Amino acid sequence: MLPAGPLVILEGLDCSVSAGESLAILGASGSGKSTLLALLAGLDVPTLGEVWLAGEPLSSLDEDGRAALRARVAGFVFQSFHLLPAYTALENVMLPLELQGAPDARRRAQAALDEVGLGERGDQRPRTLSGGEQQRVALARALVTRPRILFADEPTGNLDTRTGERIMALMFDLNARHGTTLVLVTHDPSLATRCARELRL
């Protein structure tokens, strides 16, 4: 059943995230966490207000322009991995580099897999990897272009506690070592406390 009037998901929200910062977005289901993440990344556009990404107002860009900006500055890790099943782990990680025309895509993708502890699994396809391994491939793919900002939407939601902890340890370690800004959507207050700042919806 459709709502009788306009559906307001986010209103009166004013926030900023500094370079190198880690921000956790928390809230009940349906509070707009994933919607906010999509707005910040330019995957969705707001009906009112303005979103700036890496110093650029997204309202000044069309869909192709927003996609090009994301490719230059952002990486994504989602709960459902979004790996291409016909590609090997290495090929999945190589993909964003190949789309950028990087001449050393294979070497950099292999280095990214090494960094997440999957250097020996590059020839495996997603169906032969565990959930935790698939999420580490997704993390390697997100970070292989050395993005300025990493958006993560419930990245451990489909994982057991131990594997989820390993994924988050990797994310925070890479965030600290490379200065990548981290914007994380989570239901887990204990995970949120590991971020420099929390935003509750």
Summary of the structure (lengths in Angstrom):
residues: 201
radius of gyration: 17.1
end to end distance: 24.6
largest distance: 54.8
contacts: 587
relative contact order: 0.20
helix: 42%
strand: 14%
